[in-house]
Amino acid sequence: MKKFFLLQAFYILVAIVLLSLLWEFVLEGALFSDASEDFDEKAESVLTMITFVVLALIYPTYKGLSIISNWKELEKTLVDQGLQLNREITSLDSMKSVLVDEVLRRKKAEEGIKNERKKFFNMLDQLPACFHLQADDYTVSFANKMFRDRFGDPEKGTCYQLMHERSTPCEPCGTFKVFDSLETASSVWTSQDGKTYLTAVTPFDESDGTTLLMEMAIDITSEQKAKDDLKHTLDMQEKRIKERTRELERSNDALQDFSSFAAHDLKEPLRKIMIFSERVQAGIGTELEGTGQQYLTSLRQAAERMDNLIDDLLKLSQMSSQKITFKTVDLNKVMVEVIDDLEPSFPGCKKNISVQILPKVNADRSQMYQLFKNLLSNSLKYAKAEEPPKVFLIVKKNVSQQYSIAIRDNGIGFDEKHKERIFKPFERLHGRSEYSGTGIGLAICKKVVELHEGELNVESQLDKGTTFTVCFPVPKLE
């Protein structure tokens, strides 16, 4: 633009020079015939006029260049302020057009911002939570519909008046700590009407640089009530469990007292009965007739059965109360000990029992001994009279990753409709005169397996034999 302005000034200067030459050398002689100036005088007149014209153009040119410089600075300022110039500003009209376009653009942008702000506030009004903006002077600059419905119009009071129904600020105020930390904080708060809210407070900066707090409160009254009810229920359950535990402890203590009583006070008279009956039978047995001898024999046998019954009852009662020591147990060693101990009662049983290699299990060794001794003695005891007993121990690992140990015999068997009865104490499927025992052995086996989190099942057919299957979880050996 400067070049254009200087070129215009140059054109003006050239035009004035040409007009001066035309006047001095052509028009003046033609118009004024008495002109007597010579060439030097005419040339001097032309130079004088050119000098005056140049002096006259210096100030306007300077001012024009200043205006052009200021125009460029104005143009730069408008661009710095965000004005979008689609064309070069070369005149006041063009400047006016640019400014009008910019005003219209900014007005349209402002309308868009207002519409977005309105949509945003409408969205906040639809929130299922209380939302408000809070300043450091306790005023609430904005509150959504739920806040207004719950706590009132924010223009009619400060935050502590609306939310806490106080005349003075809360001390200390957890919300205002966020002004200092400038970090989001959350808490659970109960309002004056008894409702419980989960609140989240976070700071943000306004466009003018001031810091406000944005707080959202979600009504969790029903959830808190459910939580309190659950806690109350759990407390009541815990109280009942403690009471039940104390009752069980008292029951166990009573059971242990009974066991001690049975082991000492009950067995002592039995021992005396057996001793005296043997003495009577030895001393005057020859003098008694057959009926008297039968009575003495029955008395001694009844006392022995009572003694065995007390022993088995002690074993069953102690099964739940005694402390179980779990460790890795090699069942092969247990089985050798069991068979050796069965030999005196069942002569020749070693050659009648076939045992596969047994696994190692995580169990109590003494109870494993008792379990397999009872199961094997049961198979040997209920053997057929016409053929020797055969007992097989078969080991498998089933689909549930459990060790399955089957004790299969060729004994008399039983009808499977009685399979649940045989594990109950004192239940007998055969008469006492036919087969000895107290009817507690299998109940002890069932209890042992349950204490080891295993399973005990039975399959049987009359005159074909019985199979007891014991399942143990596979131990994680170190």
C-alpha positions as CSV (number, residue, x, y, z in Angstrom):
1,M,0.0,0.0,0.0
2,K,3.0,2.3,0.7
3,K,4.2,1.8,-2.9
4,F,0.8,2.6,-4.3
5,F,0.7,5.8,-2.2
6,L,4.2,7.0,-3.2
7,L,3.5,6.2,-6.9
8,Q,0.4,8.4,-6.7
9,A,2.5,11.3,-5.2
10,F,5.1,10.8,-7.9
11,Y,2.4,11.0,-10.6
12,I,1.1,14.3,-9.1
13,L,4.6,15.8,-9.1
14,V,5.2,14.8,-12.7
15,A,1.9,16.3,-13.7
16,I,2.6,19.6,-12.0
17,V,6.1,19.7,-13.7
18,L,4.6,19.1,-17.1
19,L,1.9,21.7,-16.5
20,S,4.5,24.2,-15.4
21,L,6.6,23.6,-18.6
22,L,3.5,23.8,-20.7
23,W,2.5,27.1,-19.1
24,E,5.9,28.8,-19.3
25,F,7.0,27.7,-22.7
26,V,3.7,27.3,-24.6
27,L,0.6,28.8,-23.1
28,E,2.0,32.0,-21.6
29,G,3.5,33.2,-25.0
30,A,0.4,32.3,-26.8
31,L,-2.0,34.0,-24.4
32,F,0.2,36.9,-23.5
33,S,1.9,38.2,-26.7
34,D,3.9,40.8,-24.8
35,A,5.8,38.2,-22.9
36,S,9.5,39.1,-23.1
37,E,11.0,36.5,-20.7
38,D,13.9,34.6,-22.1
39,F,14.6,30.9,-21.6
40,D,16.6,31.2,-18.5
41,E,13.9,33.1,-16.8
42,K,11.3,30.6,-17.8
43,A,13.4,27.8,-16.5
44,E,13.9,29.5,-13.2
45,S,10.2,30.0,-12.9
46,V,9.6,26.3,-13.6
47,L,12.2,25.3,-10.9
48,T,10.6,27.7,-8.4
49,M,7.2,26.2,-9.0
50,I,8.5,22.6,-8.7
51,T,10.2,23.5,-5.4
52,F,7.0,24.9,-4.0
53,V,5.1,21.8,-5.2
54,V,7.6,19.5,-3.6
55,L,7.5,21.4,-0.3
56,A,3.7,21.3,-0.4
57,L,3.7,17.5,-1.0
58,I,6.1,16.6,1.8
59,Y,3.6,17.0,4.7
60,P,0.7,15.2,3.0
61,T,3.0,12.4,2.0
62,Y,4.3,12.0,5.6
63,K,0.8,12.0,7.0
64,G,-0.3,9.5,4.4
65,L,2.5,7.2,5.2
66,S,1.7,7.5,8.9
67,I,-1.9,6.6,8.2
68,I,-0.9,3.6,6.2
69,S,1.4,2.4,9.1
70,N,-1.4,2.9,11.6
71,W,-3.8,1.0,9.3
72,K,-1.4,-2.0,9.2
73,E,-1.1,-1.9,13.0
74,L,-4.9,-1.8,13.2
75,E,-5.1,-4.7,10.8
76,K,-2.6,-6.7,12.9
77,T,-4.4,-5.9,16.1
78,L,-7.7,-7.1,14.7
79,V,-6.1,-10.3,13.6
80,D,-4.5,-10.8,17.1
81,Q,-8.0,-10.3,18.7
82,G,-9.3,-13.2,16.6
83,L,-10.7,-11.3,13.6
84,Q,-10.7,-13.4,10.5
85,L,-9.7,-11.3,7.5
86,N,-10.8,-12.8,4.3
87,R,-9.5,-9.9,2.2
88,E,-7.1,-7.0,2.5
89,I,-8.3,-3.8,4.2
90,T,-7.7,-0.9,1.8
91,S,-10.3,1.6,2.8
92,L,-12.8,2.6,5.5
93,D,-15.5,0.9,3.6
94,S,-13.6,-2.4,3.5
95,M,-12.8,-1.9,7.3
96,K,-16.5,-1.4,8.0
97,S,-17.4,-4.4,6.0
98,V,-14.8,-6.6,7.8
99,L,-16.0,-5.3,11.3
100,V,-19.6,-5.9,10.4
101,D,-18.8,-9.5,9.3
102,E,-16.8,-10.1,12.5
103,V,-19.6,-8.7,14.7
104,L,-22.1,-11.0,13.0
105,R,-19.8,-14.0,13.3
106,R,-19.2,-13.3,17.0
107,K,-22.9,-12.8,17.6
108,K,-23.7,-16.1,15.9
109,A,-21.0,-17.8,18.0
110,E,-22.4,-16.2,21.2
111,E,-25.8,-17.5,20.3
112,G,-24.4,-20.9,19.8
113,I,-22.6,-20.8,23.1
114,K,-25.9,-19.7,24.8
115,N,-27.7,-22.6,23.2
116,E,-25.1,-25.1,24.3
117,R,-25.1,-23.6,27.8
118,K,-28.9,-23.9,27.9
119,K,-28.7,-27.5,26.7
120,F,-26.0,-28.2,29.3
121,F,-28.0,-26.7,32.2
122,N,-31.1,-28.6,30.9
123,M,-29.1,-31.8,31.1
124,L,-28.0,-30.9,34.6
125,D,-31.6,-30.4,35.6
126,Q,-32.4,-33.9,34.4
127,L,-29.7,-35.5,36.4
128,P,-30.9,-37.9,39.1
129,A,-28.6,-36.3,41.6
130,C,-28.2,-32.9,43.4
131,F,-25.7,-30.7,41.5
132,H,-24.5,-27.2,42.4
133,L,-21.7,-24.7,41.9
134,Q,-20.3,-23.1,45.0
135,A,-18.0,-20.1,45.5
136,D,-15.6,-19.4,48.3
137,D,-18.1,-16.9,49.8
138,Y,-20.6,-19.7,50.5
139,T,-22.9,-18.6,47.7
140,V,-24.4,-21.0,45.2
141,S,-24.1,-19.7,41.7
142,F,-26.0,-22.5,40.1
143,A,-28.2,-25.4,41.3
144,N,-30.0,-28.0,39.3
145,K,-33.7,-29.0,39.7
146,M,-33.2,-31.8,42.2
147,F,-31.0,-29.5,44.4
148,R,-33.7,-26.8,44.3
149,D,-36.4,-29.3,45.1
150,R,-34.5,-30.8,48.0
151,F,-32.8,-27.7,49.5
152,G,-34.5,-24.6,48.0
153,D,-33.7,-21.7,45.8
154,P,-29.9,-20.9,45.8
155,E,-30.7,-17.2,45.4
156,K,-32.4,-17.2,48.9
157,G,-29.5,-18.4,50.9
158,T,-25.9,-19.7,51.2
159,C,-24.8,-23.3,51.1
160,Y,-24.9,-23.8,54.9
161,Q,-28.3,-22.2,55.1
162,L,-29.8,-24.3,52.4
163,M,-28.2,-27.7,53.0
164,H,-27.5,-27.6,56.7
165,E,-30.1,-25.2,58.0
166,R,-27.5,-23.2,59.9
167,S,-27.0,-19.5,60.4
168,T,-23.2,-19.7,60.4
169,P,-20.8,-21.7,58.3
170,C,-20.0,-25.3,59.2
171,E,-16.7,-25.7,61.2
172,P,-14.8,-27.5,60.0
173,C,-16.2,-27.7,56.5
174,G,-14.9,-30.7,54.5
175,T,-16.1,-29.2,51.2
176,F,-14.0,-26.0,51.6
177,K,-10.8,-28.1,52.1
178,V,-11.0,-28.7,48.4
179,F,-10.3,-24.9,47.8
180,D,-6.9,-25.5,49.5
181,S,-6.0,-28.9,48.2
182,L,-7.5,-28.4,44.7
183,E,-8.1,-32.2,44.6
184,T,-11.3,-34.1,44.2
185,A,-12.8,-35.4,47.4
186,S,-15.8,-37.6,48.3
187,S,-17.7,-38.4,51.4
188,V,-21.0,-39.7,52.8
189,W,-23.3,-37.1,54.2
190,T,-26.7,-37.2,56.0
191,S,-29.0,-34.2,55.5
192,Q,-31.4,-32.8,58.1
193,D,-34.3,-34.8,56.7
194,G,-32.5,-38.0,57.3
195,K,-31.5,-38.8,53.7
196,T,-28.0,-40.1,53.0
197,Y,-26.0,-38.8,50.1
198,L,-22.7,-39.9,48.5
199,T,-21.0,-36.6,47.5
200,A,-18.1,-35.8,45.2
201,V,-16.5,-32.3,45.1
202,T,-14.1,-31.2,42.5
203,P,-12.6,-27.7,41.7
204,F,-12.6,-25.9,38.4
205,D,-11.6,-22.5,37.1
206,E,-14.1,-20.0,35.7
207,S,-13.2,-18.0,32.6
208,D,-12.5,-15.0,34.7
209,G,-9.9,-16.9,36.7
210,T,-11.9,-17.5,39.9
211,T,-12.1,-21.0,41.4
212,L,-15.5,-22.6,42.0
213,L,-16.4,-26.0,43.5
214,M,-18.6,-28.4,41.6
215,E,-20.4,-30.7,43.9
216,M,-22.7,-33.7,43.0
217,A,-24.7,-35.6,45.7
218,I,-26.3,-39.0,44.9
219,D,-29.1,-40.2,47.1
220,I,-28.1,-43.5,48.6
221,T,-30.6,-43.6,51.4
222,S,-32.2,-46.9,50.3
223,E,-28.7,-48.5,49.7
224,Q,-27.5,-47.3,53.1
225,K,-30.6,-48.6,54.8
226,A,-30.1,-52.0,53.1
227,K,-26.4,-51.9,54.2
228,D,-27.5,-51.1,57.8
229,D,-30.1,-53.8,57.7
230,L,-27.6,-56.3,56.4
231,K,-25.1,-55.3,59.1
232,H,-27.8,-55.6,61.7
233,T,-28.7,-59.1,60.3
234,L,-25.1,-60.1,60.3
235,D,-24.6,-58.9,63.8
236,M,-27.7,-60.9,64.9
237,Q,-26.4,-63.9,63.1
238,E,-23.0,-63.5,64.6
239,K,-24.6,-63.2,68.0
240,R,-26.6,-66.4,67.4
241,I,-23.5,-68.2,66.1
242,K,-21.6,-67.2,69.3
243,E,-24.5,-68.4,71.4
244,R,-24.7,-71.6,69.4
245,T,-21.0,-72.1,69.7
246,R,-21.2,-71.7,73.4
247,E,-24.0,-74.3,73.5
248,L,-21.9,-76.6,71.4
249,E,-19.0,-76.1,73.7
250,R,-21.2,-76.9,76.7
251,S,-22.6,-79.9,74.8
252,N,-19.0,-81.1,74.0
253,D,-18.0,-80.6,77.6
254,A,-21.0,-82.6,78.7
255,L,-20.2,-85.3,76.1
256,Q,-16.6,-85.4,77.3
257,D,-17.8,-85.7,80.8
258,F,-20.1,-88.5,79.8
259,S,-17.2,-90.2,78.0
260,S,-15.1,-89.9,81.1
261,F,-18.0,-91.3,83.1
262,A,-18.6,-94.1,80.7
263,A,-14.9,-95.0,80.5
264,H,-14.5,-95.2,84.3
265,D,-17.7,-95.3,86.3
266,L,-19.7,-97.5,83.9
267,K,-16.9,-99.9,83.0
268,E,-15.8,-100.5,86.6
269,P,-19.1,-102.3,87.6
270,L,-18.9,-104.3,84.4
271,R,-15.4,-105.4,85.1
272,K,-16.6,-106.5,88.6
273,I,-19.6,-108.4,87.1
274,M,-17.3,-110.2,84.7
275,I,-14.7,-111.1,87.4
276,F,-17.3,-112.3,89.9
277,S,-19.2,-114.2,87.3
278,E,-16.0,-116.0,86.3
279,R,-15.2,-116.7,89.9
280,V,-18.7,-118.1,90.6
281,Q,-18.5,-120.2,87.5
282,A,-15.1,-121.5,88.4
283,G,-15.9,-122.0,92.1
284,I,-19.4,-123.5,92.1
285,G,-19.9,-124.2,88.4
286,T,-19.6,-127.9,88.8
287,E,-22.3,-127.9,91.5
288,L,-24.8,-126.0,89.3
289,E,-27.1,-127.8,86.9
290,G,-27.2,-127.0,83.2
291,T,-29.6,-124.1,83.6
292,G,-27.4,-122.4,86.2
293,Q,-24.4,-122.8,84.0
294,Q,-26.3,-121.2,81.1
295,Y,-27.3,-118.3,83.3
296,L,-23.7,-117.6,84.3
297,T,-22.5,-117.9,80.7
298,S,-25.2,-115.5,79.5
299,L,-24.4,-113.1,82.3
300,R,-20.7,-113.0,81.4
301,Q,-21.4,-112.6,77.7
302,A,-23.9,-109.8,78.3
303,A,-21.2,-108.0,80.4
304,E,-18.7,-108.5,77.6
305,R,-21.1,-107.1,75.1
306,M,-21.8,-104.1,77.3
307,D,-18.1,-103.5,77.7
308,N,-17.6,-103.6,73.9
309,L,-20.6,-101.4,73.4
310,I,-19.2,-98.8,75.8
311,D,-15.9,-98.9,73.9
312,D,-17.6,-98.4,70.6
313,L,-19.8,-95.6,71.9
314,L,-16.6,-93.8,73.3
315,K,-15.0,-94.1,69.9
316,L,-18.1,-92.7,68.1
317,S,-18.5,-89.8,70.6
318,Q,-14.8,-88.9,70.5
319,M,-14.8,-88.9,66.8
320,S,-16.2,-85.4,66.5
321,S,-14.7,-83.9,69.6
322,Q,-11.1,-85.0,69.3
323,K,-8.6,-82.9,67.4
324,I,-7.7,-84.3,64.0
325,T,-4.1,-84.0,62.9
326,F,-3.9,-83.9,59.1
327,K,-0.7,-85.0,57.5
328,T,0.5,-87.2,54.6
329,V,-0.4,-90.8,55.4
330,D,0.9,-93.8,53.5
331,L,-2.1,-96.1,53.4
332,N,0.1,-99.1,52.5
333,K,1.7,-99.0,55.9
334,V,-1.6,-98.5,57.6
335,M,-3.0,-101.6,55.8
336,V,-0.1,-103.8,56.9
337,E,-0.8,-102.9,60.5
338,V,-4.6,-103.5,60.1
339,I,-4.1,-106.9,58.6
340,D,-1.7,-107.9,61.3
341,D,-4.1,-106.9,64.0
342,L,-7.0,-108.8,62.3
343,E,-5.1,-112.0,62.1
344,P,-5.8,-113.2,65.7
345,S,-9.6,-112.7,65.2
346,F,-9.7,-114.1,61.6
347,P,-6.9,-116.6,61.3
348,G,-5.5,-116.9,57.8
349,C,-7.0,-113.6,56.7
350,K,-3.6,-112.4,55.2
351,K,-3.9,-114.9,52.3
352,N,-7.5,-114.0,51.8
353,I,-7.0,-110.2,51.3
354,S,-5.6,-108.9,48.0
355,V,-4.4,-105.3,48.2
356,Q,-3.3,-103.0,45.3
357,I,-0.7,-100.3,45.9
358,L,-2.5,-97.7,47.9
359,P,-2.0,-93.9,47.6
360,K,-0.9,-91.4,50.1
361,V,-3.6,-89.2,51.5
362,N,-3.9,-86.1,53.7
363,A,-5.5,-87.6,56.7
364,D,-5.4,-88.5,60.4
365,R,-3.5,-91.7,60.7
366,S,-5.3,-93.2,63.7
367,Q,-8.7,-92.6,62.1
368,M,-7.5,-94.2,58.8
369,Y,-6.5,-97.3,60.8
370,Q,-9.9,-97.4,62.5
371,L,-11.7,-96.9,59.1
372,F,-10.0,-99.7,57.2
373,K,-10.0,-102.1,60.2
374,N,-13.7,-101.7,60.6
375,L,-14.4,-102.2,56.8
376,L,-12.1,-105.2,56.5
377,S,-13.4,-106.9,59.7
378,N,-16.9,-106.3,58.4
379,S,-16.1,-108.1,55.1
380,L,-14.4,-111.0,56.9
381,K,-17.2,-111.3,59.5
382,Y,-20.0,-111.6,57.0
383,A,-18.3,-114.2,54.9
384,K,-20.2,-117.3,53.6
385,A,-20.0,-120.4,55.7
386,E,-19.5,-122.7,52.7
387,E,-16.5,-120.9,51.1
388,P,-13.4,-119.0,52.3
389,P,-13.7,-115.2,52.3
390,K,-12.0,-113.2,49.5
391,V,-11.5,-109.4,49.9
392,F,-10.0,-107.2,47.2
393,L,-8.8,-103.6,47.6
394,I,-8.9,-101.8,44.2
395,V,-7.6,-98.2,43.7
396,K,-8.7,-95.8,41.0
397,K,-8.6,-92.0,40.4
398,N,-12.1,-90.9,39.4
399,V,-13.2,-88.0,37.2
400,S,-13.5,-85.7,40.2
401,Q,-9.8,-86.1,40.8
402,Q,-10.4,-88.2,43.9
403,Y,-8.8,-91.4,45.1
404,S,-11.4,-94.2,45.0
405,I,-10.6,-97.2,47.1
406,A,-13.1,-100.1,46.7
407,I,-13.2,-102.9,49.4
408,R,-15.0,-105.8,47.5
409,D,-15.9,-109.1,49.2
410,N,-17.7,-112.4,48.3
411,G,-19.7,-112.5,51.5
412,I,-23.4,-112.9,52.2
413,G,-24.4,-109.4,51.0
414,F,-27.7,-107.7,51.8
415,D,-30.7,-106.1,50.2
416,E,-29.8,-102.6,49.0
417,K,-33.0,-101.2,50.3
418,H,-31.3,-101.4,53.7
419,K,-28.1,-99.5,52.5
420,E,-28.9,-96.4,54.5
421,R,-29.6,-98.3,57.7
422,I,-26.2,-99.9,58.0
423,F,-24.5,-96.6,58.6
424,K,-26.7,-95.7,61.6
425,P,-25.6,-96.6,65.2
426,F,-27.0,-99.9,66.6
427,E,-28.6,-100.9,63.3
428,R,-28.2,-104.6,62.6
429,L,-29.4,-106.5,59.6
430,H,-28.7,-109.9,61.2
431,G,-29.2,-111.4,64.7
432,R,-26.6,-111.1,67.5
433,S,-26.6,-114.8,67.8
434,E,-25.5,-115.2,64.2
435,Y,-22.9,-112.4,63.9
436,S,-21.1,-110.6,66.7
437,G,-20.7,-106.8,67.0
438,T,-22.4,-103.7,68.4
439,G,-23.7,-102.2,65.2
440,I,-21.5,-99.1,65.6
441,G,-18.5,-99.9,63.4
442,L,-20.0,-98.7,60.1
443,A,-21.3,-95.5,61.8
444,I,-17.7,-94.8,62.9
445,C,-16.5,-95.4,59.3
446,K,-19.1,-92.9,57.9
447,K,-18.1,-90.3,60.5
448,V,-14.4,-90.7,59.7
449,V,-14.9,-90.2,56.0
450,E,-17.1,-87.1,56.5
451,L,-14.5,-85.6,58.8
452,H,-12.0,-86.0,55.9
453,E,-14.3,-84.4,53.4
454,G,-14.7,-87.7,51.5
455,E,-17.5,-90.0,50.5
456,L,-18.4,-93.5,51.6
457,N,-20.8,-95.6,49.4
458,V,-21.9,-99.2,49.4
459,E,-23.3,-101.6,46.8
460,S,-24.4,-105.1,47.6
461,Q,-26.4,-108.1,46.4
462,L,-27.7,-111.0,48.5
463,D,-25.3,-114.0,48.3
464,K,-23.0,-112.2,45.9
465,G,-21.1,-109.9,48.1
466,T,-20.6,-106.3,49.1
467,T,-18.4,-103.4,47.9
468,F,-17.6,-100.4,50.1
469,T,-16.1,-97.5,48.2
470,V,-14.1,-94.8,50.0
471,C,-13.3,-91.5,48.1
472,F,-10.6,-89.1,49.3
473,P,-9.5,-85.8,47.7
474,V,-6.1,-86.1,46.0
475,P,-3.6,-84.3,48.4
476,K,-1.2,-81.6,47.2
477,L,2.0,-83.2,48.4
478,E,5.1,-81.0,48.8
